[in-house]
Amino acid sequence: MTKVRAYLAMSLDGFVAGEGDSLDWLEPRPRGAAPVAASPWSEVPEDALVFADFLAQVGAIVMGRRTYDIVEGFDDWPYGETPMIIATHRPLTTAKPTVTAARGALKEILGHAKEVAGAKDVYVDGGTMVRDALDQGLLDEIIVTLVPTVLGRGVPLFAGMARAAELTVLRVTRYGEGLVQLHLDCRR
């Protein structure tokens, strides 16, 4: 059965991007930098936290326009050939061949994405898209990797939700020098 899943990194204070949509805080720490966790923290090496493993389970991506405008500028396109549906009211001027625009209610866009995904999952990306999907009861699972950084301001993940959401913790994994990944079931 196709699941609708989100996969994001989040600062300790709840932001998925910094001020000005900055993702610089996600860059790997330089060797020799002060540790972000005291020994013996690491259970799983940080290099085991591989986005490609998650993406291999995905048959379609639904992304908000704001997020797409940011990732479109990445030097390396991390999404491979996975079909991507961008929820937008503006035309896409420089879309990649696997990218299409969609308008309408999120429920309809996700329904279309499920058809495109076939037997694989649908990946929802972007703070607003994830928050809206959770608010509307359309998200099955969210995977959040907590980064031990406090940004103070930026793009919030959960702030501004219309209703409370009760989630079930499926799994917690510690990575490298202080990253914590939560696998949460949203179907409560």
C-alpha positions as protocol buffer text, in pm:
chain_id: "A"
residue {
  index: 1
  type: MET
  ca { x: 0 y: 0 z: 0 }
}
residue {
  index: 2
  type: THR
  ca { x: 131 y: 343 z: -95 }
}
residue {
  index: 3
  type: LYS
  ca { x: 215 y: 565 z: 202 }
}
residue {
  index: 4
  type: VAL
  ca { x: 242 y: 942 z: 206 }
}
residue {
  index: 5
  type: ARG
  ca { x: 566 y: 1020 z: 391 }
}
residue {
  index: 6
  type: ALA
  ca { x: 776 y: 1322 z: 477 }
}
residue {
  index: 7
  type: TYR
  ca { x: 1153 y: 1325 z: 534 }
}
residue {
  index: 8
  type: LEU
  ca { x: 1310 y: 1640 z: 674 }
}
residue {
  index: 9
  type: ALA
  ca { x: 1590 y: 1774 z: 888 }
}
residue {
  index: 10
  type: MET
  ca { x: 1488 y: 2013 z: 1163 }
}
residue {
  index: 11
  type: SER
  ca { x: 1676 y: 2235 z: 1407 }
}
residue {
  index: 12
  type: LEU
  ca { x: 1612 y: 2186 z: 1777 }
}
residue {
  index: 13
  type: ASP
  ca { x: 1392 y: 2494 z: 1775 }
}
residue {
  index: 14
  type: GLY
  ca { x: 1170 y: 2357 z: 1499 }
}
residue {
  index: 15
  type: PHE
  ca { x: 1299 y: 2515 z: 1177 }
}
residue {
  index: 16
  type: VAL
  ca { x: 1354 y: 2333 z: 845 }
}
residue {
  index: 17
  type: ALA
  ca { x: 1536 y: 2629 z: 691 }
}
residue {
  index: 18
  type: GLY
  ca { x: 1711 y: 2929 z: 840 }
}
residue {
  index: 19
  type: GLU
  ca { x: 1654 y: 3294 z: 773 }
}
residue {
  index: 20
  type: GLY
  ca { x: 1627 y: 3368 z: 401 }
}
residue {
  index: 21
  type: ASP
  ca { x: 1554 y: 2997 z: 337 }
}
residue {
  index: 22
  type: SER
  ca { x: 1918 y: 2915 z: 421 }
}
residue {
  index: 23
  type: LEU
  ca { x: 2020 y: 2549 z: 442 }
}
residue {
  index: 24
  type: ASP
  ca { x: 2381 y: 2625 z: 537 }
}
residue {
  index: 25
  type: TRP
  ca { x: 2325 y: 2485 z: 886 }
}
residue {
  index: 26
  type: LEU
  ca { x: 2283 y: 2139 z: 728 }
}
residue {
  index: 27
  type: GLU
  ca { x: 2637 y: 2137 z: 586 }
}
residue {
  index: 28
  type: PRO
  ca { x: 2866 y: 1870 z: 731 }
}
residue {
  index: 29
  type: ARG
  ca { x: 3077 y: 1987 z: 1023 }
}
residue {
  index: 30
  type: PRO
  ca { x: 3444 y: 2032 z: 938 }
}
residue {
  index: 31
  type: ARG
  ca { x: 3686 y: 1773 z: 1075 }
}
residue {
  index: 32
  type: GLY
  ca { x: 3836 y: 1889 z: 1402 }
}
residue {
  index: 33
  type: ALA
  ca { x: 3530 y: 2097 z: 1494 }
}
residue {
  index: 34
  type: ALA
  ca { x: 3403 y: 2070 z: 1849 }
}
residue {
  index: 35
  type: PRO
  ca { x: 3188 y: 1759 z: 1894 }
}
residue {
  index: 36
  type: VAL
  ca { x: 2813 y: 1807 z: 1905 }
}
residue {
  index: 37
  type: ALA
  ca { x: 2759 y: 1512 z: 2140 }
}
residue {
  index: 38
  type: ALA
  ca { x: 2953 y: 1364 z: 2427 }
}
residue {
  index: 39
  type: SER
  ca { x: 3095 y: 1012 z: 2402 }
}
residue {
  index: 40
  type: PRO
  ca { x: 2977 y: 744 z: 2382 }
}
residue {
  index: 41
  type: TRP
  ca { x: 2695 y: 891 z: 2175 }
}
residue {
  index: 42
  type: SER
  ca { x: 2720 y: 739 z: 1832 }
}
residue {
  index: 43
  type: GLU
  ca { x: 2525 y: 420 z: 1776 }
}
residue {
  index: 44
  type: VAL
  ca { x: 2515 y: 440 z: 1398 }
}
residue {
  index: 45
  type: PRO
  ca { x: 2780 y: 620 z: 1190 }
}
residue {
  index: 46
  type: GLU
  ca { x: 2659 y: 948 z: 1043 }
}
residue {
  index: 47
  type: ASP
  ca { x: 2735 y: 824 z: 691 }
}
residue {
  index: 48
  type: ALA
  ca { x: 2465 y: 559 z: 742 }
}
residue {
  index: 49
  type: LEU
  ca { x: 2206 y: 838 z: 727 }
}
residue {
  index: 50
  type: VAL
  ca { x: 2152 y: 809 z: 353 }
}
residue {
  index: 51
  type: PHE
  ca { x: 1874 y: 997 z: 176 }
}
residue {
  index: 52
  type: ALA
  ca { x: 1912 y: 766 z: -126 }
}
residue {
  index: 53
  type: ASP
  ca { x: 1786 y: 471 z: 83 }
}
residue {
  index: 54
  type: PHE
  ca { x: 1466 y: 660 z: 159 }
}
residue {
  index: 55
  type: LEU
  ca { x: 1430 y: 783 z: -199 }
}
residue {
  index: 56
  type: ALA
  ca { x: 1455 y: 426 z: -333 }
}
residue {
  index: 57
  type: GLN
  ca { x: 1116 y: 361 z: -170 }
}
residue {
  index: 58
  type: VAL
  ca { x: 957 y: 666 z: -335 }
}
residue {
  index: 59
  type: GLY
  ca { x: 765 y: 664 z: -664 }
}
residue {
  index: 60
  type: ALA
  ca { x: 661 y: 1032 z: -667 }
}
residue {
  index: 61
  type: ILE
  ca { x: 750 y: 1353 z: -484 }
}
residue {
  index: 62
  type: VAL
  ca { x: 506 y: 1633 z: -401 }
}
residue {
  index: 63
  type: MET
  ca { x: 686 y: 1954 z: -319 }
}
residue {
  index: 64
  type: GLY
  ca { x: 582 y: 2310 z: -250 }
}
residue {
  index: 65
  type: ARG
  ca { x: 694 y: 2581 z: -490 }
}
residue {
  index: 66
  type: ARG
  ca { x: 907 y: 2765 z: -235 }
}
residue {
  index: 67
  type: THR
  ca { x: 1105 y: 2449 z: -159 }
}
residue {
  index: 68
  type: TYR
  ca { x: 1137 y: 2366 z: -528 }
}
residue {
  index: 69
  type: ASP
  ca { x: 1278 y: 2711 z: -604 }
}
residue {
  index: 70
  type: ILE
  ca { x: 1551 y: 2641 z: -346 }
}
residue {
  index: 71
  type: VAL
  ca { x: 1640 y: 2282 z: -444 }
}
residue {
  index: 72
  type: GLU
  ca { x: 1633 y: 2362 z: -816 }
}
residue {
  index: 73
  type: GLY
  ca { x: 1952 y: 2558 z: -755 }
}
residue {
  index: 74
  type: PHE
  ca { x: 2141 y: 2268 z: -593 }
}
residue {
  index: 75
  type: ASP
  ca { x: 2467 y: 2175 z: -765 }
}
residue {
  index: 76
  type: ASP
  ca { x: 2374 y: 1807 z: -737 }
}
residue {
  index: 77
  type: TRP
  ca { x: 2013 y: 1703 z: -802 }
}
residue {
  index: 78
  type: PRO
  ca { x: 1942 y: 1453 z: -519 }
}
residue {
  index: 79
  type: TYR
  ca { x: 1608 y: 1326 z: -656 }
}
residue {
  index: 80
  type: GLY
  ca { x: 1733 y: 1128 z: -955 }
}
residue {
  index: 81
  type: GLU
  ca { x: 1462 y: 1043 z: -1207 }
}
residue {
  index: 82
  type: THR
  ca { x: 1180 y: 1028 z: -950 }
}
residue {
  index: 83
  type: PRO
  ca { x: 873 y: 1211 z: -1082 }
}
residue {
  index: 84
  type: MET
  ca { x: 818 y: 1538 z: -895 }
}
residue {
  index: 85
  type: ILE
  ca { x: 490 y: 1728 z: -873 }
}
residue {
  index: 86
  type: ILE
  ca { x: 520 y: 2092 z: -768 }
}
residue {
  index: 87
  type: ALA
  ca { x: 215 y: 2251 z: -605 }
}
residue {
  index: 88
  type: THR
  ca { x: 214 y: 2601 z: -750 }
}
residue {
  index: 89
  type: HIS
  ca { x: -2 y: 2871 z: -904 }
}
residue {
  index: 90
  type: ARG
  ca { x: 288 y: 3012 z: -1107 }
}
residue {
  index: 91
  type: PRO
  ca { x: 436 y: 2855 z: -1421 }
}
residue {
  index: 92
  type: LEU
  ca { x: 761 y: 2664 z: -1386 }
}
residue {
  index: 93
  type: THR
  ca { x: 1010 y: 2836 z: -1613 }
}
residue {
  index: 94
  type: THR
  ca { x: 1310 y: 2603 z: -1590 }
}
residue {
  index: 95
  type: ALA
  ca { x: 1167 y: 2271 z: -1478 }
}
residue {
  index: 96
  type: LYS
  ca { x: 1368 y: 1950 z: -1511 }
}
residue {
  index: 97
  type: PRO
  ca { x: 1217 y: 1677 z: -1734 }
}
residue {
  index: 98
  type: THR
  ca { x: 1084 y: 1481 z: -1433 }
}
residue {
  index: 99
  type: VAL
  ca { x: 913 y: 1788 z: -1284 }
}
residue {
  index: 100
  type: THR
  ca { x: 553 y: 1895 z: -1348 }
}
residue {
  index: 101
  type: ALA
  ca { x: 335 y: 2167 z: -1196 }
}
residue {
  index: 102
  type: ALA
  ca { x: -1 y: 2102 z: -1033 }
}
residue {
  index: 103
  type: ARG
  ca { x: -283 y: 2320 z: -903 }
}
residue {
  index: 104
  type: GLY
  ca { x: -572 y: 2231 z: -680 }
}
residue {
  index: 105
  type: ALA
  ca { x: -643 y: 2092 z: -338 }
}
residue {
  index: 106
  type: LEU
  ca { x: -361 y: 1905 z: -167 }
}
residue {
  index: 107
  type: LYS
  ca { x: -581 y: 1594 z: -139 }
}
residue {
  index: 108
  type: GLU
  ca { x: -623 y: 1589 z: -519 }
}
residue {
  index: 109
  type: ILE
  ca { x: -253 y: 1649 z: -583 }
}
residue {
  index: 110
  type: LEU
  ca { x: -161 y: 1364 z: -346 }
}
residue {
  index: 111
  type: GLY
  ca { x: -420 y: 1138 z: -516 }
}
residue {
  index: 112
  type: HIS
  ca { x: -251 y: 1204 z: -849 }
}
residue {
  index: 113
  type: ALA
  ca { x: 93 y: 1145 z: -691 }
}
residue {
  index: 114
  type: LYS
  ca { x: -24 y: 806 z: -559 }
}
residue {
  index: 115
  type: GLU
  ca { x: -123 y: 707 z: -913 }
}
residue {
  index: 116
  type: VAL
  ca { x: 219 y: 815 z: -1042 }
}
residue {
  index: 117
  type: ALA
  ca { x: 399 y: 635 z: -755 }
}
residue {
  index: 118
  type: GLY
  ca { x: 232 y: 301 z: -827 }
}
residue {
  index: 119
  type: ALA
  ca { x: 335 y: 53 z: -555 }
}
residue {
  index: 120
  type: LYS
  ca { x: 594 y: 291 z: -410 }
}
residue {
  index: 121
  type: ASP
  ca { x: 546 y: 572 z: -158 }
}
residue {
  index: 122
  type: VAL
  ca { x: 477 y: 943 z: -207 }
}
residue {
  index: 123
  type: TYR
  ca { x: 731 y: 1180 z: -52 }
}
residue {
  index: 124
  type: VAL
  ca { x: 597 y: 1519 z: 62 }
}
residue {
  index: 125
  type: ASP
  ca { x: 864 y: 1787 z: 99 }
}
residue {
  index: 126
  type: GLY
  ca { x: 865 y: 2146 z: 215 }
}
residue {
  index: 127
  type: GLY
  ca { x: 765 y: 2291 z: 550 }
}
residue {
  index: 128
  type: THR
  ca { x: 428 y: 2427 z: 439 }
}
residue {
  index: 129
  type: MET
  ca { x: 340 y: 2115 z: 238 }
}
residue {
  index: 130
  type: VAL
  ca { x: 423 y: 1883 z: 529 }
}
residue {
  index: 131
  type: ARG
  ca { x: 235 y: 2102 z: 777 }
}
residue {
  index: 132
  type: ASP
  ca { x: -72 y: 2118 z: 548 }
}
residue {
  index: 133
  type: ALA
  ca { x: -66 y: 1741 z: 484 }
}
residue {
  index: 134
  type: LEU
  ca { x: -44 y: 1675 z: 859 }
}
residue {
  index: 135
  type: ASP
  ca { x: -320 y: 1929 z: 932 }
}
residue {
  index: 136
  type: GLN
  ca { x: -550 y: 1764 z: 677 }
}
residue {
  index: 137
  type: GLY
  ca { x: -481 y: 1409 z: 798 }
}
residue {
  index: 138
  type: LEU
  ca { x: -314 y: 1317 z: 465 }
}
residue {
  index: 139
  type: LEU
  ca { x: 31 y: 1224 z: 599 }
}
residue {
  index: 140
  type: ASP
  ca { x: 98 y: 864 z: 705 }
}
residue {
  index: 141
  type: GLU
  ca { x: 452 y: 897 z: 834 }
}
residue {
  index: 142
  type: ILE
  ca { x: 709 y: 1165 z: 901 }
}
residue {
  index: 143
  type: ILE
  ca { x: 1081 y: 1109 z: 943 }
}
residue {
  index: 144
  type: VAL
  ca { x: 1248 y: 1402 z: 1116 }
}
residue {
  index: 145
  type: THR
  ca { x: 1621 y: 1422 z: 1173 }
}
residue {
  index: 146
  type: LEU
  ca { x: 1691 y: 1657 z: 1463 }
}
residue {
  index: 147
  type: VAL
  ca { x: 2011 y: 1854 z: 1419 }
}
residue {
  index: 148
  type: PRO
  ca { x: 2160 y: 1990 z: 1745 }
}
residue {
  index: 149
  type: THR
  ca { x: 2149 y: 2349 z: 1622 }
}
residue {
  index: 150
  type: VAL
  ca { x: 1931 y: 2638 z: 1738 }
}
residue {
  index: 151
  type: LEU
  ca { x: 1855 y: 2882 z: 1455 }
}
residue {
  index: 152
  type: GLY
  ca { x: 1632 y: 3131 z: 1636 }
}
residue {
  index: 153
  type: ARG
  ca { x: 1432 y: 3211 z: 1323 }
}
residue {
  index: 154
  type: GLY
  ca { x: 1358 y: 3071 z: 983 }
}
residue {
  index: 155
  type: VAL
  ca { x: 1099 y: 2845 z: 822 }
}
residue {
  index: 156
  type: PRO
  ca { x: 909 y: 2653 z: 1092 }
}
residue {
  index: 157
  type: LEU
  ca { x: 793 y: 2297 z: 1043 }
}
residue {
  index: 158
  type: PHE
  ca { x: 504 y: 2271 z: 1289 }
}
residue {
  index: 159
  type: ALA
  ca { x: 433 y: 2627 z: 1405 }
}
residue {
  index: 160
  type: GLY
  ca { x: 105 y: 2753 z: 1265 }
}
residue {
  index: 161
  type: MET
  ca { x: -79 y: 2421 z: 1245 }
}
residue {
  index: 162
  type: ALA
  ca { x: -457 y: 2455 z: 1256 }
}
residue {
  index: 163
  type: ARG
  ca { x: -501 y: 2162 z: 1494 }
}
residue {
  index: 164
  type: ALA
  ca { x: -305 y: 1946 z: 1733 }
}
residue {
  index: 165
  type: ALA
  ca { x: -160 y: 1625 z: 1590 }
}
residue {
  index: 166
  type: GLU
  ca { x: -99 y: 1317 z: 1803 }
}
residue {
  index: 167
  type: LEU
  ca { x: 187 y: 1111 z: 1660 }
}
residue {
  index: 168
  type: THR
  ca { x: 319 y: 767 z: 1749 }
}
residue {
  index: 169
  type: VAL
  ca { x: 694 y: 714 z: 1775 }
}
residue {
  index: 170
  type: LEU
  ca { x: 786 y: 411 z: 1563 }
}
residue {
  index: 171
  type: ARG
  ca { x: 1164 y: 431 z: 1595 }
}
residue {
  index: 172
  type: VAL
  ca { x: 1442 y: 658 z: 1721 }
}
residue {
  index: 173
  type: THR
  ca { x: 1795 y: 628 z: 1585 }
}
residue {
  index: 174
  type: ARG
  ca { x: 2107 y: 818 z: 1688 }
}
residue {
  index: 175
  type: TYR
  ca { x: 2352 y: 903 z: 1410 }
}
residue {
  index: 176
  type: GLY
  ca { x: 2709 y: 1021 z: 1421 }
}
residue {
  index: 177
  type: GLU
  ca { x: 2792 y: 1295 z: 1665 }
}
residue {
  index: 178
  type: GLY
  ca { x: 2449 y: 1403 z: 1777 }
}
residue {
  index: 179
  type: LEU
  ca { x: 2184 y: 1364 z: 1507 }
}
residue {
  index: 180
  type: VAL
  ca { x: 1861 y: 1201 z: 1620 }
}
residue {
  index: 181
  type: GLN
  ca { x: 1615 y: 1061 z: 1368 }
}
residue {
  index: 182
  type: LEU
  ca { x: 1251 y: 1011 z: 1468 }
}
residue {
  index: 183
  type: HIS
  ca { x: 1019 y: 790 z: 1266 }
}
residue {
  index: 184
  type: LEU
  ca { x: 663 y: 900 z: 1351 }
}
residue {
  index: 185
  type: ASP
  ca { x: 329 y: 750 z: 1253 }
}
residue {
  index: 186
  type: CYS
  ca { x: 74 y: 1024 z: 1182 }
}
residue {
  index: 187
  type: ARG
  ca { x: -235 y: 803 z: 1144 }
}
residue {
  index: 188
  type: ARG
  ca { x: -357 y: 822 z: 1501 }
}
